[in-house]
Amino acid sequence: MTKKSISVGEKAPDFKLPNQDGEIISLSHFKGKWLILYFYPRDNTPGCIIEGIEFSSVLRDFEEMNAIVVGVSADSVDSHCSFISKQKLKIALLSDPDKEMINAYGVWQKKKFMGREFMGIVRSTFLVDPDGKLAFIWPKVSSKGHAAEVKEKLAELLNK
């Protein structure tokens, strides 16, 4: 599958997916708020744990900036429940086992690890403005320090 390309300024692709509680969530749920949509490869893996914990630790700061943080992976609702419980995460996680949203945002890509090529989720973050448009995209993310990077960019955009 070829990588779908979406750009800053475009309307964010819509979605309808279950969160960790099985509640169906769509883009319209976040109208009027900033949405930090981060895609990660797999629950309970080292980089994903770091990213989830860091976003949870600054969640109050994001809420004060009228922003909501939502993680997305292809893991099941049950896996998300376990991940949130085990790591004491405070963020919502969406389950996309059919990879519809993952493909719509273009994050299902060819990856290389230890000389092996395979398809998987490339850790990426999308900042969606209160009108549902893409305000900023981080196409390849390092887990450590990323939440602070997103917070800094959001503060910059709010002060424009």
C-alpha positions in Angstrom: 0.0 0.0 0.0 1.3 3.5 -0.9 1.6 6.1 1.8 -1.3 8.5 1.8 -0.2 12.1 2.2 -2.0 14.7 4.2 -0.8 18.2 4.8 -1.0 21.0 7.2 -4.1 23.2 6.5 -6.2 20.3 5.2 -9.2 19.1 7.0 -8.2 16.2 9.3 -9.5 12.8 8.1 -12.7 11.8 10.0 -12.8 8.6 12.0 -15.2 6.6 14.1 -13.4 4.2 16.5 -13.9 2.7 19.9 -11.9 4.1 22.8 -10.7 1.9 25.7 -14.2 1.9 27.2 -15.8 0.8 23.9 -17.4 4.2 23.3 -17.4 5.2 19.7 -15.4 8.4 19.2 -15.2 10.6 16.0 -13.5 13.8 15.0 -16.6 15.8 15.7 -16.3 14.9 19.4 -13.4 17.4 19.6 -14.9 20.3 17.7 -13.9 23.6 19.5 -10.8 22.0 21.1 -7.3 21.3 19.9 -6.7 17.6 19.4 -3.3 15.9 19.8 -3.6 12.7 17.9 -0.7 10.5 18.3 -0.2 7.1 16.5 2.0 4.5 18.1 3.0 1.0 17.2 1.9 -1.2 20.1 0.6 -1.2 23.7 3.0 -2.0 26.5 6.2 -1.8 24.4 9.1 0.4 25.6 8.7 3.5 23.3 5.0 3.4 23.6 5.1 3.3 27.4 7.4 6.3 27.5 5.2 8.3 25.1 1.9 7.4 27.0 3.4 8.2 30.4 4.9 11.5 29.1 1.6 12.6 27.5 -0.3 11.6 30.7 2.2 13.6 32.9 1.5 16.9 31.1 -2.2 16.2 30.4 -3.3 19.0 32.8 -1.1 21.5 30.9 -2.8 20.4 27.6 -6.2 20.7 29.2 -5.4 24.3 30.2 -4.6 25.0 26.6 -8.0 23.6 25.5 -6.4 20.5 24.1 -7.2 16.8 24.3 -4.6 14.0 23.8 -5.7 10.8 22.1 -3.5 7.8 21.2 -4.2 5.5 18.3 -2.9 2.0 17.6 -4.2 -1.2 15.9 -4.4 -2.9 19.4 -7.8 -4.1 20.7 -10.0 -2.3 23.2 -9.1 -4.9 25.8 -5.4 -4.4 25.1 -5.9 -0.6 25.6 -7.7 -1.2 28.9 -4.8 -3.3 30.1 -2.2 -0.7 28.9 -3.9 2.2 30.6 -4.3 0.2 33.9 -0.8 -1.2 33.9 0.9 2.2 33.1 -1.6 4.4 34.9 -2.2 6.4 31.8 -4.7 9.3 31.9 -5.2 9.7 28.1 -7.8 8.1 25.8 -6.7 5.4 23.4 -8.5 4.5 20.2 -8.6 1.0 18.8 -8.1 0.7 15.0 -7.6 -3.0 14.2 -8.8 -2.6 10.6 -6.3 0.2 10.2 -8.9 2.5 8.5 -7.8 5.6 10.5 -4.1 4.5 10.5 -4.2 4.4 6.7 -6.3 7.6 6.4 -3.5 9.5 8.3 -0.8 7.7 6.2 1.1 6.2 9.1 1.0 2.6 8.0 4.4 2.4 6.2 7.3 0.2 5.4 9.7 0.0 8.4 13.1 -1.6 9.0 14.2 -3.3 12.1 17.4 -5.3 12.5 17.7 -5.7 8.8 14.1 -6.9 8.3 11.5 -4.9 6.4 7.8 -5.0 7.4 4.7 -2.9 7.4 3.8 -1.1 10.6 2.7 2.1 12.3 5.3 4.8 12.1 5.1 6.8 15.3 3.6 10.1 14.2 1.6 12.9 15.8 -1.0 15.3 14.3 -2.2 18.5 15.9 -5.7 19.3 14.8 -7.1 22.8 15.4 -10.5 23.6 17.0 -12.0 23.8 13.4 -10.8 20.3 12.5 -7.9 21.3 10.3 -4.4 20.0 10.6 -2.2 22.6 12.3 1.0 20.7 12.6 2.4 17.2 11.8 5.3 15.3 13.3 5.9 12.5 10.7 8.5 10.5 12.6 8.6 10.8 16.3 11.1 9.8 19.0 9.1 8.9 22.2 11.3 10.6 24.8 10.6 14.3 25.1 7.9 14.3 22.4 5.0 15.4 24.7 7.1 18.5 25.7 7.8 19.2 22.0 4.0 19.1 21.2 3.2 21.3 24.2 5.8 23.9 23.0 4.3 23.9 19.5 0.8 24.2 20.8 1.8 27.2 23.0 3.5 28.8 20.0 0.4 28.4 17.8 -1.9 29.7 20.6 0.3 32.9 20.9 0.2 33.7 17.2 
